[in-house]
C-alpha cells in the first residue's frame, strides 16, 4: 500500500494500539497490582473492616487505574504524533476525549 493509502486509512481509522512494549509492560503491571488491591477491598468488606480502611484501599485502586489510563493515553499520543502516516489532529482529538472521560 502506498503512503497516501496508509494516510487515508489512518484518517478513516483513528484508533491506536500502543506499540511501546516497555509502556505496555508498565501499564500491565500497574493494572495487575490494582486487580490485587481490588481483591483486597472485597476481602476487607467481607471481613467487616472499617469504612476508613476500605475507602483508603479503594482510593488506591482508583489512582492505580487512572494512572494506567493516563499513561496509556499519553504514550499513545506520543506514538501517534511521531508517526507521519497518521493524522495526528484526529488522533489527538480522540485521545483528548478519552483523557477528559477520566476527569
Secondary structure as the mmCIF struct_conf table of DSSP 4:
data_model
#
loop_
_struct_conf.conf_type_id
_struct_conf.id
_struct_conf.beg_label_comp_id
_struct_conf.beg_label_asym_id
_struct_conf.beg_label_seq_id
_struct_conf.end_label_comp_id
_struct_conf.end_label_asym_id
_struct_conf.end_label_seq_id
HELX_RH_AL_P HELX_RH_AL_P1 UNK A 3 UNK A 12
HELX_RH_AL_P HELX_RH_AL_P2 UNK A 21 UNK A 47
TURN_TY1_P TURN_TY1_P1 UNK A 48 UNK A 48
HELX_RH_AL_P HELX_RH_AL_P3 UNK A 51 UNK A 82
TURN_TY1_P TURN_TY1_P2 UNK A 84 UNK A 85
BEND BEND1 UNK A 86 UNK A 86
HELX_RH_AL_P HELX_RH_AL_P4 UNK A 88 UNK A 101
TURN_TY1_P TURN_TY1_P3 UNK A 102 UNK A 102
#
